[in-house]
Amino acid sequence: MTEPTIRAFTASDGYRLHFRHWRARTPRGIVLAMHGIQSHSGWYEASSRAMAEAGLEVYFADRRGSGLNGFQRGHAAHGLRLINDVRALRELAIQEQNIPLPVISLGISWGGKTAAAAVALHPTEFNGLALLYPGLAPRVGPTMWQRLRLKLARSFEITKMDIPIPLRAPELFTDEPVWQQFIANDPLALHSVSSGLLNAGNDLDRILATRSGAIQCPVLLMLAGRDRIIDNQRTQTLVTTFGSPHVTSICFPNARHTLEFEQDRESIFSQLTEWLDRKIMA
């Protein structure tokens, strides 16, 4: 069974970023994966293993301030900082392969913002975009008072004001009791973030609002039909603004949010790897 290696690299600003590297026996592509606002790469071992066993080198970094990255918990200064982290990991992945391989940007939940914005700003650097229940149009977000505080924080360059993540109930993520317990007991999960990170998310939203047409590569959108975190209809509408002529949308009607925690996740992963094989690695 394929297992990850936990590694680290240094971003352009000197921040040390940890990532899980899932090696493929015979690499046919590279996946740069980005997790949600509360989670980290350790939540997604099953899907990462499935992709590695399908021939993909999976580089799954914990976002700065998340997971194994203990410095400045829950913080990022701005949206471009997050995109630069992805691009630095991309350069590392390319350098480690002996042959040119297609590169896929894969975003999960909140990480979908970074994954899509990176492709929108640097379309020639990516060959595919996979969005799994992406946080492009959330149902759950800051309150009106918190939004006002965020605007004031950005205006006065206050980047480290602590704000609780409004996703305290594990039931929002999954119906499965074992995974609800996993989420509730995860010592690496985030429960609050900085005003800087939330404003970084707003930066990513603005990039997509103005440059979504630059996304020309094949796009996969996977949604959970019973999602209480993501607005599926608004998300699908936003994806129609992408410039790609090859958009595949799949909805799993009985899924809650985190497809990784569904009972039939092997079938879900199979559809993900089949799309990667058909659209990216063919």
N, C-alpha and C positions, 0 to 999 in steps of 0.2 A: 504494500500500500504506500502511495506517495505521501511523504511528509515534508513540511516546510523547513527551511533554514531561516532562523531569525538573524537578520543582518542590520547594518546601519550605514548611512552615508551622510555627508555634510552638505547642507544646502548652501546657496550662494551667499547667504548672510551669516554663515557659520553655525546655524542650528543643526544639531545632530538628530537625524530622523531615522527611526527604526522601521523596518519593513519585513514582511514574510515573503520569502522567495520560494515559489513552488516550481521545481524544475521538471521539464518535460524530457522524456527519454530521447525523442527525436523532434526537436523544436520546429514548429511550422508557423509560429506567430508569437507575438508578445502582447500580454494584457497588462495595462496599468490600471489598477483598481483603486477606487476611492469609496470610503465607507460613509455612514450617516453621521449626524451631529452628535449622537449619544454613544454610538458603538465604536468598534475598532476592528482591525483585520482579523482578530481572533474569533469573531462571530461567524466568519464566512469560510471556515475550513472545508466544509463539504463541497461547496461550489468551486472553490479554488482547486481542490483535489480533482474534481471532475474535469475542469478545464486543462489542468496539467496532464492528466491521463489521456486527454484528447489531442495533445500535442502543442499545448500553449505554455510558454514561459510566463508565469504569473508573478508580477511584482506588486504586492499589496502593501502599501505604506500606511502606517498609522498617521493620520493628520497631525501636524504639529500641535502639541498640547493635549494629545489624545492617546489612549491606549498605553503603549510602552514609553511614550515620550512624556517624561515627567516635568520638564521645564516649562514654565508659563502655561499651566493647565488651562485648557479651554480657550486659548487665545490665538489670534492671528491678527496682524496689523491691518491687512487690506486684501482685497480679492486677487490682485496681481501676485501677491506673495504666495498664495496657495497655488496659483497656476505655475509660477516659477518653480515651486517644489515638484510639481508633476513633470515639468520639462527637464529638471535636473535628474529625476529618476529615469525618465525616458533615455537621456543621454547615457546613463550608466548601463541600462539594459541593452542598448544598441551596441555599446562598446564590448559587452561581454559575449555577444554572439559572433560566430565566425562567418556567418552569411547574412545578407540583408533579409529581414523578416518584416511582414506587415505588423503595424502597431495599432492596438485597439484601446481606446479610452473607455473605461467601464465605470459608471457611476451608480452607486446604490443610495437611495433615499436622498438625504441632504447632499451627499457626494455627487449626485447628478448635476448639481449646479456647477461644480468645479470641472467635472468631466466634459460637460457640454460647452462651457465657456472656454476651456482650453482649446477645443476643436474649432470653435468660432473664431478665436483670435489667431490660431496657428494651424489653419486647415491642411497645409502641406505636410505637417508632421504626423498626421494620423490617417489610418486607412479604414477605420471603422469606429462607430460610437454605439455602445450598448448602455441603455438606461433602464435600470431595474427599480420600479416604483419610485421614480426620481422626485426630489423635492422642488420641482420647478413651479408648482402651483399648490402649496400646502393648504390643508384645512386648518391646521393648528399652527399658530404663530404668536408673535408678541401682541400683548394687549395694546389698546390705543395709548395708554399712559406709557407703556414701555417703548412704543414707537416714537413718541415725543421725546422720551429720554435718549433714545438712540440718535435722533436728529441733533439734539443738543450736544450729545457726546461727540458726534462727528464735527459739529461746528466749533467746539472748544478743544478738539483734539484730545478728548478723554477716551482712551482706548481700553482701559482695564476695569471698567465698572462691571461688577458681577451681576449676571441676570440668570435666574433659574430657567432650565429647559422645561417647557410645558408638556412633557411626555413622561410623567411619573408612573403611570399605570402600565405594567407589562402587557395587560390585555389589549392595549392599542397595537402591539406588535404581532401578537399571535394568540390563537385559541388553545394552543397546546400547553398543558400545565407544566410539563418538564422544562419547556423553553421559557415559560413565564418565570419559573424559579431561577433558571439560569440568568435571565436578565436582572431579576431582583437582587441576586447575590453576586453579580459581577463586580469585583473591586476596581476594575479598570474603566467601567462605564462612567461617562460624564453626566452630571446632574445640574451643572450650571456652566455658563460660558461668559466670555467677556463681551462688552459692547463692541470691541474691535472685531471679534469674529462675526457677530451678527451684522455689523456694517459691512464686513467683507462679503457676507452673503448677499447683501444689497448691491454691492459692486458687481458681483457675478450676474445678478438678475439684470442689471443695466447693460452689461455686455451682451447678454442674450437678446435683450429687447432691441438692440441696435445692430447686432451682427449675426443674428440667427441664420440669415440667408447665406452666410459664408460656409455653413455646414453642408458640404456636398457629398461626403462619404456615405456609405450605407449605414442606416440607423436601425437599431432594434429597440423597441419600447415594450417592456414587460410590466403589466399592472396587476394589482390584486383587487378583485371585484368588490370585496367588503372592506376596503381600506378606509379607516377613519382618520388617517393622517394626511393622505394625499387626495386632492381633488382630481379624479381621473379625467373627467370631461374637460376641465380647463387645461390639464396637462396635454391631452390629445390635441386640443386646439392650438396650443403653443407649438407643438411639434410640427404642425402643418406649416408653420412659418419657416421651417428649416429649408434650405435650398436643395437638399438631397432628393433625387428622384427615386431612391430605393429605401423606403421606410416600411418596416415590418412591425406591426402592432399585435401583441398577444395579451389577452386578459384571462386570468385564472379566476373564474367567478366566485369560487368559495374561499379564496385565500384572504387572509386578514391584512397583512402589510408585509412583513418580512418573509419573503418566499423561502428563504433559507430554513425557516422553522416549520414549513408545511409538511404534513404526513407524506404527500406524494412528491417530495422535492426532487427525487431522482428523475422523475418524468419532466419536471421543470428544467433541471440542469441539462437533460438530454436535448430539449428544444433550444436551449442557449448554445450548447456546443454544436448542434446541427446548423444553426444559423451562422455561427462563426466559420464552420467548415465550408458552408455553401457560399456565403457572401464575401468572406475575407481571405480564406486560405485556399480557395479553389484554384 
